[in-house]
Structure formats: C-alpha cells, structure tokens
Amino acid sequence: MQNAATAIRVQDRLALPPMKRPEIRAELDRLSLRYPFPQSEWKRLTRREWILDYAKPGRRSIGAEIGVFRGHFSECICEVLRPRKLYLVDPWTLIGPTFNWGKLDYTNNDELPTAVARDEAILRCAQFPKVDTVVVEGAFPACKDQIAEPLDWVYLDASHSYQKTLNELFALDALVAPSGTILGDDWQINPTGKHHGVFAAVQEFVRQSDWRIVAAGPAGQWALRRYTEA
Ligand SMILES: C[S@@+](CC[C@H](N)C(=O)[O-])C[C@H]1O[C@@H](n2cnc3c(N)ncnc32)[C@H](O)[C@@H]1O
C-alpha cells in the first residue's frame, strides 16, 4: 500500500477554475486576512530575491520550487524570472488536513489547511498566465519522476533536516541541467540554528560531488553550481 508520504498527485497544469486577475487578487487578499502571513516573512521575501540572479540562464527557463507552502516565494520567482515552466512540488494535503507543526504564526497556530496553502500557491502563480505552472503534490524525492525534463534551476526549501536535505540534493544532481543552478533558503551557520541541517547537508554534498557553493548571504540564501575545469 502506498503511504501518504510517497503518494503523488500531479495536477494537469492549473487545477482551479479560470479567474480574472482582479478576482485572483481579491481572493488572495481574503486569504491574507483569514490566514495572516507573518510580517517578518513578508519583509524577508524581498530580501531573499537577490539569489534569483543566479538562476538567470539568459532565456526563458524551466525551473522548480521544492517546498512551496502558500506560494509567496513562487510569486517572487514568477515576477523576477518569468520562467517558461515552473514545477511546484510540495506534499500539501498528503501531510494531512493541516501542517501539524505546532503553535506557530507561520501556520496560524495550525489552523491553516494544507489544501488552502496549495490552492493559494496555485492562485499566486495564476497571476502569470505565461508561466506554465505544473503542480506536483508529492514529497520530493519520491515524486522526482514527475519532473519530465532537465531543469535550469531549482529553489530548495523543503524538509530542512540534514539527512533529508542531503537526499534531496543528490536527487537534484540528476535533475538539474549541466549548467544549471541549485538555490535554497535557510543557510544557518550556527549549529544551534533550527535549520542548521541545511547548511551541514550542503557542506557534505559539495564534498561528495562536483557541485560548489557560488553564493551564500543575506536572508539565508545560497546557490550551487557544478565545478568545471577551464
Ligand atoms: C518553509 S516552507 C516553504 C516556503 C516557500 N518556499 C516560501 O518561500 O514561501 C516548507 C515547505 O516544504 C514542504 N515540504 C516538506 N517536506 C517536503 C518534501 N520532502 N518535498 C517537497 N516539499 C516538502 C512543506 O509542506 C512546506 O510547505
């Protein structure tokens, strides 16, 4: 029997009924009122955008965000990169009715339904009709076969634990095009940091592969590219 963590639902492009841009904005405003997104995270969004400069291959790209939540950064990705295709990968409702991360502002004290987070992410991207958005409701890397072509870039913001992040990075090695980039969030050097596992996994990954750190800086952002001898 398939368990919830490995079950995968691939939606055939955007699964919500077509809506005009003002309707989308009104619905997003309603969701922001009903499920407030922490002010600190709103502020961090623009501080994170600098890392997307490392994902500009000079043409309309194909990329993925692994770990999407409500799609606030997916919207930044669409706005800044205008990719040709964007895979949104997250287990959402396969986790359960809510995220079950305890009493956090980020999940509105666990009141935010996973289905609402997924549909909000889809709506955020629906504001960019030229971006072909493919929604993969599944846990990465179990769902990796649903990504059908080499990726120019990936933004990794998913499990955050050391071993799972290391597994995610090795799976991405096979999915990202030779000149592609892996980007991510939550670069925490301090060993007591909640997401230090991401930093530690990246260090181990570059030790064991031909990937190298090309950027790490403000707002916990980082980027990797493959090392090639000149
Ligand atoms: C910090 S949130 C992502 C935030 C989002 N990238 C943003 O910047 O707005 C982490 C997300 O990762 C998802 N996640 C956890 N494990 C995952 C996995 N194995 N594969 C894909 N997504 C995962 C969670 O469901 C959650 O929505």
The ligand as a Gaussian input file, in Angstrom:
#p B3LYP/6-31G(d) Opt

LIG

0 1
 C        9.352000      26.699000       4.626000
 S        8.039000      26.050000       3.712000
 C        8.405000      26.600000       2.050000
 C        8.243000      28.059000       1.877000
 C        8.274000      28.568000       0.464000
 N        9.406000      28.080000      -0.286000
 C        8.327000      30.079000       0.513000
 O        9.441000      30.617000       0.437000
 O        7.281000      30.728000       0.667000
 C        8.458000      24.356000       3.599000
 C        7.503000      23.557000       2.724000
 O        8.186000      22.351000       2.378000
 C        7.230000      21.350000       2.250000
 N        7.946000      20.056000       2.312000
 C        8.348000      19.365000       3.389000
 N        8.958000      18.226000       3.009000
 C        8.951000      18.218000       1.646000
 C        9.424000      17.315000       0.662000
 N       10.037000      16.176000       1.001000
 N        9.252000      17.621000      -0.641000
 C        8.638000      18.790000      -1.001000
 N        8.172000      19.681000      -0.103000
 C        8.321000      19.388000       1.197000
 C        6.242000      21.615000       3.385000
 O        4.994000      21.019000       3.145000
 C        6.194000      23.140000       3.378000
 O        5.113000      23.603000       2.612000

